[in-house]
Amino acid sequence: MSKKFWISIALASVMIVTAACGAKTESETNAGTNAPNTGGEAEKSYTVAISQIVEHPSLDATREGFIAALKDAGLEEGKNLTIDFNNAQGDPTNIKTISQKIASGKSDLALGIATPTAQALADDVKDIPVLFAAVTDPIDAGIVTQLEAPGGNITGASDTNPAAITQTMDFIASQFPNTKNVGLIINEGEQNAVVMGKIAEEALAKHNIKLIKASVANSSDVKQAADSLVGRVDAIYITLDNMVVTGADAIIEVANANKIPFFSADRDTVEKGAFAAVGFKYYDHGYEVGQMAVEILKNGKYPGDMNVTVPQKLDFIFNMKAAADQGITVTDEMKAFVKDPANNIIE
């Protein structure tokens, strides 16, 4: 992970609170070609283009939250809003084709969900506002150069706070003291997965625990990768790796059959059958980006003046059925890690 991103994360934690209460900035009144026509607001209609790398629960929830925020602000599909949804189906060629299509179209705003789609939009779309969501490290990915007022026509929300990964690894070390090796199923062609894997590896090393990687080239490889870790690792972990998350059912099957604790980086995979994660709701993440879209479309804010945000409300999330399936005894000490047990201990 880039050193600049780490520094920016720390600064962003402070800035997010103050930015929410700020008055209009100078460039809100000087948004140029990206500012909407505020005359006749009731008659104004908008088109928002969405490029999503693949469909899976976390990314779908991000999109749903985004659209819900628009609706709550009076922008509703079938009335005054058209959503041009594009699913790249995990294919790099599709990603580029979609971004070029959006660049040549007449949308009022574009949203990239996940790092590769956001990168493509940042490269190709210059004449309309661009937002991103579910991006791990927007600085290292070259989408923005800083989190505070990034400039240009793009901003959005990172879905990673490095503290979430470190907390997960520390939890494994403290609550599963016999752990010597943690398996990471990873698509090393996905930059966000590589960044998060490095953070996990460094955090585990502090506890003298080794990270063992099982690489995949597509989602159909996930089952084989999980099988390859049996007998070699004491726990399995996956990052916000779109290809691997898509194949999470196969990992759950292997983890349950072999009584291996399975940790993920997102709530949706825990709800599906992983044991635990430190995370947040992707619906809320998308909703936050949707609110940014409203500020741009309805209030004329310029993306470059809007700070990139990072998750702040992190919590441990446990799936108790998954714990039983994976041979885990959930102790009171473990439960004490959960700040909001009513919502984050899933029975």
Phi, psi and omega in degrees: 000140182293141178300324181298323179293318178302313180297317181295324177302314181298317179294320183297327181301326178279318187292329184300319182294315182285326183296327183296335184257000187290155175279175180299139179276168183301319184280356173296332179265003182225046187281358175063219185291345183274350181283136180284163174280110184274354178287136180062051186308318184296333182266351183286134174239156186229152172239126179242123179264133179240129174246116182240132187296321181196160177265120168208166193308316183294314181289324177296319179295324176300312180296318180297319178295320178300311181293325179295322179295320177297316180298317180296338178264009176094008178253105191233134177303138180088350179243287182231018182219133172244126176258119176261091184270130181232120180256117183282350178054032176072010185260118180305326179295318178297321180303313181292318179299318180295315182296322178291323177297316180295320180298326183267358182270197185234034178289156178272341183197149178236145177236129174253120179255111182098157189301308184299321180289323177293320177299316181295318178295320179298325180285321192258331188258112185241344190258356178226162178296142178235133174242156175228154176215160179057042177249129185287303183226089185294339177284307181297330179282353178078016181280318174225165179259346178202159181275330180273122179041070189293345180079174180069202185253021187223141173200183180163213185223129171280146179258016182232126165247117184309335180298330181296319180291314180299318179298321179296314180294320178296323178296315179302314183295320185277325186262346176233068191297344179272003182290125177249329183222137175243129179272136177241115174272124192212141167265102186285359173273355180257112190302318182297324179293321179296316180299312182292323178298322179295318179297316179298317181299316180293322179293319180292324181301329179294341178253013182060035176251136183264141175263123179249121184268141171236107188275149177230151177255340175204171186294336179287347178275350189297317180299315180297320179296317178297316178301323183293341181271345182298129181086351182249339184229160180257350177200159177239142179225143171230149180268193174278062187258106190303318180295318182286319179300324178300328180260022186299329179303323180292323178292318179301317179301314181291317180298316181293316183294331185247010178053052178249120177303131183244118180249139178238177178254005182221150182296321186299323179289328174294317179298330180283329180155001170288159181284312189206158173205161165251115186196211188199177179270125180293335174300315179295322177300312178294323180298320179299318178291326175298323177295325176295320179298320178298317179300324180286310186287315187265331185248002173074017179293148179263128184308319183297344178267353186260124183297141170289135182255161176228156181299136180247325185266074180273145176207155171288141178233125181243144171248109187290325177294318178298322178302313179297318181296331183259011175073027182260129172267113182275111183274166175298327178296320177296313182300332180294343177288340184272119182284326184236075185297332181299325183256338190245004166252106186268116183274000000 
